[in-house]
């Protein structure tokens, strides 16, 4: 069974977490991910979220620009639809 960390120990600060979600704090699964992110941060862990749409002001939530990630061909044919 996993060890539960209740205070900001050196061990907790060394843990780095990246969660990927469509949004940061809107919707069912995103809301759960948001609450986990906030709790990890409170425990002293380095928690970050990578999202498609950001609604919070949290500096550890980062937006993935999906348009830049698409290939030029995909962008071209997507615009034609």
N, C-alpha and C positions, 0 to 999 in steps of 0.2 A: 504494500500500500504506500502511496506517496506521502511525503512529509509535508505537513501544513506549516507555512511560515506566517506568523502573526505579527511580526515586527520588522522594521527596516534593518535587516542584518546585512552583513557583507555578502553573504550567500545570495540573498534576494536581489541585491543591486547588480550582481553578475549575470542574472537571468535576463535575456533579451527576447522579447515577444513581438511578432509581427502578425497581425490579423488582417485578412483581406475580406472586404465586404462591398456590396453595391453602394450602401450609404453608411454614414457613421452612427446616427441615432434615430433613424426613422424606419418603421417597419418591424415586424416580429423578430426575425433572425438578426437584423442589424441592431435592434435594441438590446438583445442579449449580448452581442459582441461588444457594444458600447459599454454596458455595465461591467463586463469582464475587463475591458480595457481600463476603465476607471478604478476598479478594485486592484488590478495588478499594479497600477501606478501608485495607489495609496500604500501598497505593501512595499514600495521601493523598487519594483522591477522596472526595467526599461521597456515600456509597452508602447507600440506604435500601431496605427491602423492605416491601411492603404485602401482607399475607397474610390468609387466612381463619382459620387456626389457627396460633397461635404456641407453639413448644416451647422456644425458646432464651430466654436472659436478655438478649439483645442490645438495647440501647436504641434502635438504629436500625431495628428491626423493629417495624412498626406493624400492629395488627389492624384490618381493615375489618369493622365490624359489619354483616353483610349483611341482618339483620332490619330495621335502621333504614333501609336503602337501598331496601327493597321498599315498594311503594305500599300504602295501607291496604286496597284491594280485594284485592290479591295476598295480603296477610297473612290477610284474612278467608277467602278461598276456599281458601287453603293449609291453614288450620286445619280446614276442613270435610272434607278428604280423609281 
